[in-house]
Amino acid sequence: MKLKRTIYRLTVIFLCIILAILVYLTVKSLNSTPRTQKSDREPFELVDSNIKVGFSLGTLKEERWIKDRDILMAKIKEMGADIIVQNANNDDKDQLKQVKYLLQRGIDVLIIVPTDFQKAAVAVELAKKQGVKVISYDRLVLNSNVDIYISFDNTKVGELMAKYVVEKVPEGNYLIINGPTSDHNTEMIKKGYDKILQQKIKKGDINIISEKWAPNWLKEYAFKVTDELLQEGKKIDAVIAGNDSLAGGIIEALSEHRLAGKTVTVGQDADLAACQRIVEGTQYMTVYKPIEKMADVTARIAIKLAKGKELNIKNTIFDGKYYVPYYVLIPIPVTKYNINSTVIKDGFHMKDDVYRNLDQ
């Protein structure tokens, strides 16, 4: 009996010693962990706050540009750099003044969304003369030899819209309302949808009843064009809109003529209002461009440029005079059938917001 008690006591003592050793080693390990360990989970391009990035936006009129601004600002700040944002409100003269202001503030890199793809070349030239690197963001500045152009494949955007419409309406009258002629993206989107539509047009399956260019992406212009055609008695079977804002104006006009949901209408940008229209059935499709991916890439490249690092970008695009590096991202077609697995899954919009009107 005494032997059993002795063995029991020795076992308890032994286990207590082991436990004490384990506690000691754990505490020691925690105390010896560097405080900078947190940085392992942060972006690889952490910098000091001496780097300044200037962001010149052509507009904040459309919802998507507000997202671009907010996400890019957050990414740059997360990396430890400073960012100064200016909005030109679709005025190319104001944009030039604002770029001059950013240069006076001592920026190292200029990220520019041009109001006019040709006139903005002056702003790029000013920046380059001061040794400031330039990123053309989503819209290409022509004849300017920017350091890099970062955007989604806009020709692919046009192709995706046209493919969807042709599948739904292989024969009939088409209305096309593009963005402004001052935006190079408009030209590339047109190149994309022309590639898909030309053969059908030649065969006589598709009739383009009107093709217009909306100044400054004005929704009101899209409404006016659509409404006038309908008042003239023109039958519209399908519409390709340059973006979701224009699609919104078109659908408002269709609605007044009790045709919303009957005329196949597509756009791009995956704006919240467009996503709501898609689940409600008045807009059939949008092209989703994951802005967070583009903003993340842009922030990282901006820091690399500020540090004088090589980019090693193989793709190039011709800006009318120079072949410039082109970081291209892939757009995604979104319909009511995949909206949950794309836009909502990515957190681009919340499910409750997208389906809000259906829940009422």
C-alpha positions in Angstrom: 0.0 0.0 0.0 2.8 2.4 0.9 4.6 1.4 -2.3 1.6 2.4 -4.4 1.3 5.8 -2.6 5.0 6.4 -3.2 4.6 5.6 -6.9 1.5 7.8 -7.1 3.3 10.8 -5.5 6.4 10.4 -7.7 4.2 10.3 -10.8 2.3 13.5 -9.8 5.6 15.2 -9.0 7.1 14.1 -12.4 4.0 15.4 -14.3 4.2 18.7 -12.4 7.8 19.1 -13.4 7.0 18.3 -17.1 4.2 20.9 -17.0 6.4 23.5 -15.5 9.0 23.0 -18.2 6.4 23.3 -20.9 5.0 26.5 -19.5 8.5 27.9 -19.2 9.4 27.1 -22.8 6.2 28.5 -24.1 6.7 31.8 -22.3 10.3 32.0 -23.4 9.2 31.4 -27.0 6.6 34.1 -26.9 9.0 36.6 -25.4 11.6 35.9 -28.0 9.3 36.4 -31.0 10.2 39.7 -32.8 7.6 42.4 -32.6 7.9 42.9 -36.3 6.5 39.4 -36.9 3.2 41.1 -37.8 4.7 42.4 -41.0 4.9 38.9 -42.4 1.1 39.2 -43.0 1.4 42.6 -44.5 2.0 43.5 -48.2 5.5 42.7 -49.4 6.2 46.3 -50.4 6.2 48.0 -47.0 7.9 51.4 -47.3 8.4 54.5 -45.2 6.1 57.4 -45.4 8.5 59.5 -47.5 7.0 58.1 -50.7 4.2 60.2 -52.1 1.7 59.0 -54.7 -0.6 61.4 -56.6 -3.9 60.1 -57.9 -5.6 62.2 -60.5 -9.1 61.0 -61.2 -11.0 62.2 -64.3 -14.3 61.8 -62.5 -16.1 60.4 -59.5 -19.5 60.6 -61.1 -19.9 56.8 -61.6 -20.0 54.5 -58.6 -17.1 52.5 -59.8 -14.6 55.4 -59.6 -15.5 55.9 -55.9 -14.6 52.3 -55.3 -11.3 52.7 -57.2 -10.4 55.8 -55.1 -11.2 54.2 -51.8 -9.6 50.9 -52.4 -6.4 52.4 -53.9 -6.1 54.9 -51.1 -6.4 52.1 -48.6 -3.8 49.9 -50.4 -1.2 52.7 -50.7 -1.6 53.6 -47.0 -1.4 50.0 -46.0 2.0 49.8 -47.7 3.2 52.8 -45.6 3.2 55.4 -48.3 1.2 58.7 -48.6 -1.4 59.4 -51.3 -3.0 62.7 -52.4 -6.2 62.4 -54.5 -7.6 65.0 -56.9 -10.9 64.8 -58.9 -11.2 66.7 -62.2 -15.0 66.4 -62.6 -14.6 65.6 -66.3 -12.7 68.9 -67.0 -9.4 68.4 -68.8 -8.2 71.9 -67.9 -8.9 71.3 -64.2 -7.1 68.0 -64.4 -3.9 69.7 -65.8 -4.1 72.2 -62.9 -4.5 69.5 -60.4 -1.6 67.5 -61.8 0.6 70.6 -61.5 -0.6 70.9 -57.8 0.4 67.2 -57.2 3.8 67.8 -58.7 4.3 70.9 -56.5 3.5 68.6 -53.5 6.6 66.5 -54.4 4.9 63.3 -55.5 7.1 60.4 -56.6 4.5 58.6 -58.8 1.5 60.0 -60.6 -1.5 57.7 -61.2 -3.8 59.3 -63.7 -7.3 58.5 -65.0 -7.5 60.9 -67.9 -10.5 63.0 -68.7 -9.4 63.2 -72.3 -7.0 60.5 -73.6 -5.2 63.0 -75.9 -5.1 66.2 -73.8 -3.8 64.4 -70.7 -0.5 63.9 -72.6 0.5 67.4 -71.5 0.1 66.4 -67.8 2.1 63.2 -68.4 4.9 65.3 -70.1 5.1 67.7 -67.1 5.4 64.8 -64.7 8.1 63.0 -66.7 10.1 66.2 -67.0 10.2 66.3 -63.2 11.3 62.7 -63.1 7.9 61.5 -61.8 6.9 58.1 -62.9 3.4 57.8 -64.5 0.8 55.1 -64.3 -2.1 55.3 -66.7 -4.9 53.8 -64.7 -7.8 52.0 -66.6 -7.8 54.7 -69.3 -4.8 55.0 -71.6 -3.2 58.4 -72.2 -2.2 58.4 -75.9 1.1 59.6 -77.4 2.6 60.1 -73.9 4.9 57.1 -73.2 3.6 56.5 -69.7 5.7 54.1 -67.6 2.8 51.6 -67.5 -0.8 51.2 -68.4 -2.9 49.1 -66.0 -6.4 48.1 -67.0 -8.8 45.3 -67.8 -8.9 43.9 -71.3 -11.4 46.4 -72.7 -11.5 44.7 -76.1 -12.6 41.6 -74.2 -15.3 43.6 -72.5 -16.8 44.5 -75.8 -16.6 40.9 -77.0 -18.3 39.6 -73.8 -21.2 42.1 -74.2 -21.7 41.3 -77.9 -21.5 37.5 -77.4 -24.2 37.6 -74.8 -26.5 39.8 -76.8 -26.0 37.7 -80.0 -26.8 34.6 -78.1 -30.0 36.1 -76.7 -31.0 38.0 -79.8 -29.4 36.4 -82.9 -31.6 38.5 -85.2 -33.1 41.9 -84.8 -32.6 45.6 -84.3 -29.7 46.7 -82.1 -29.0 50.1 -80.4 -25.5 50.8 -79.3 -24.7 53.7 -77.0 -20.9 54.1 -76.3 -19.0 56.2 -73.9 -17.4 59.4 -75.1 -15.0 59.6 -78.0 -12.5 61.2 -75.6 -12.1 57.9 -73.7 -9.7 55.4 -75.4 -11.6 52.5 -73.6 -14.6 53.3 -75.8 -12.6 52.7 -78.9 -11.3 49.3 -77.5 -14.8 48.2 -76.4 -16.1 49.1 -79.9 -13.3 47.0 -81.4 -14.4 44.1 -79.3 -18.1 44.2 -80.1 -17.5 44.9 -83.8 -15.4 41.7 -84.0 -18.5 39.7 -82.9 -21.2 41.7 -84.7 -19.7 42.4 -88.1 -20.4 39.0 -89.7 -24.0 39.0 -88.4 -24.5 42.6 -89.7 -23.1 41.6 -93.2 -25.5 38.6 -93.3 -28.4 40.9 -92.5 -29.3 39.1 -89.2 -28.6 42.2 -87.2 -29.6 45.8 -88.0 -27.8 48.6 -86.1 -30.6 51.2 -85.9 -28.3 53.7 -84.1 -24.8 53.9 -82.7 -24.1 56.9 -80.5 -21.3 58.3 -78.3 -22.5 59.7 -74.9 -20.5 62.8 -73.9 -19.0 62.4 -70.4 -20.8 59.1 -70.0 -24.0 61.0 -69.4 -26.9 58.8 -68.4 -29.3 61.5 -69.5 -28.0 61.3 -73.0 -28.6 57.6 -73.1 -32.2 58.1 -71.9 -32.8 60.8 -74.6 -31.5 58.8 -77.5 -33.5 55.7 -76.5 -36.7 57.6 -75.8 -36.5 59.5 -79.1 -36.1 56.2 -81.1 -39.1 54.6 -79.3 -41.2 57.7 -79.9 -40.4 57.4 -83.6 -41.8 53.9 -83.4 -38.5 52.1 -83.8 -38.4 48.6 -82.5 -35.4 47.9 -80.3 -34.6 44.2 -79.6 -31.2 44.6 -77.9 -29.0 47.3 -76.5 -25.2 47.4 -75.9 -24.4 50.2 -73.4 -20.9 51.5 -72.8 -21.3 51.2 -69.1 -23.9 50.5 -66.4 -24.7 54.2 -65.9 -25.7 54.5 -69.6 -27.6 51.2 -69.3 -29.5 52.7 -66.4 -30.6 55.7 -68.6 -31.6 53.3 -71.4 -33.6 51.1 -69.1 -35.4 54.2 -67.7 -36.5 55.1 -71.2 -37.5 51.5 -71.9 -39.5 51.4 -68.7 -41.5 54.5 -69.7 -42.5 52.6 -72.9 -43.2 49.4 -70.9 -40.3 47.6 -72.5 -38.0 47.2 -69.5 -37.1 43.5 -69.2 -38.3 42.8 -72.7 -35.4 44.5 -74.5 -32.1 42.7 -73.8 -29.8 45.3 -72.3 -26.1 44.9 -71.3 -23.5 47.1 -69.7 -20.2 47.0 -67.8 -18.8 47.9 -64.3 -21.2 45.8 -62.1 -22.5 48.9 -60.4 -24.8 48.2 -57.5 -27.9 49.6 -59.4 -27.0 47.4 -62.4 -26.7 44.3 -60.2 -30.1 45.1 -58.7 -31.5 45.4 -62.2 -30.0 42.1 -63.2 -31.6 40.1 -60.3 -34.9 42.1 -60.9 -34.8 41.2 -64.7 -34.5 44.6 -66.4 -30.8 44.4 -67.2 -29.6 41.1 -68.5 -25.9 41.3 -68.1 -22.9 43.4 -66.9 -19.2 42.9 -67.2 -17.5 42.8 -63.8 -14.0 44.1 -63.3 -12.7 43.2 -59.9 -11.4 46.6 -58.9 -9.7 45.4 -55.8 -7.3 43.3 -57.9 -6.5 46.3 -60.1 -6.0 48.6 -57.2 -3.7 46.1 -55.4 -1.6 45.7 -58.5 -1.4 49.4 -59.1 -0.4 50.1 -55.5 2.4 47.6 -55.6 3.6 48.8 -59.0 3.5 52.4 -57.8 5.8 51.6 -54.9 8.2 49.7 -57.2 8.4 52.7 -59.5 9.0 55.0 -56.6 11.9 52.8 -55.5 13.3 52.7 -59.0 12.8 48.9 -59.4 12.3 47.1 -62.7 8.7 46.1 -63.5 9.4 43.2 -66.0 6.1 43.5 -67.7 6.1 41.6 -71.0 2.8 42.8 -72.5 2.8 46.1 -74.4 0.1 48.4 -75.9 0.6 51.0 -78.7 -0.4 54.5 -77.4 -0.3 56.0 -80.9 3.4 56.8 -80.7 5.0 54.4 -78.3 4.7 50.8 -77.1 4.2 51.0 -73.4 4.1 48.3 -70.8 0.6 47.0 -70.3 -0.6 45.1 -67.2 -3.8 43.5 -68.3 -6.5 42.0 -66.1 -9.4 39.7 -67.2 -13.1 40.9 -67.0 -15.9 38.6 -66.0 -19.4 38.4 -67.5 -22.1 38.5 -64.8 -25.8 37.5 -65.1 -28.4 36.5 -62.6 -27.1 33.0 -62.7 -23.6 33.7 -61.5 -24.0 37.0 -59.6 -23.8 35.2 -56.3 -20.5 33.4 -57.1 -18.8 36.5 -58.5 -19.8 40.0 -57.4 -21.3 38.9 -54.1 -18.7 36.2 -53.3 -15.9 38.7 -53.8 -17.6 41.2 -51.5 -17.8 43.7 -54.3 -21.5 44.2 -53.3 -23.3 42.7 -50.3 -26.1 40.2 -51.0 -28.6 42.1 -49.0 -27.9 45.2 -51.1 -28.2 43.4 -54.4 -31.5 41.7 -53.6 -32.8 44.6 -51.5 -35.7 45.5 -53.9 -36.8 41.9 -54.2 -37.1 41.5 -50.4 -39.5 44.5 -50.1 
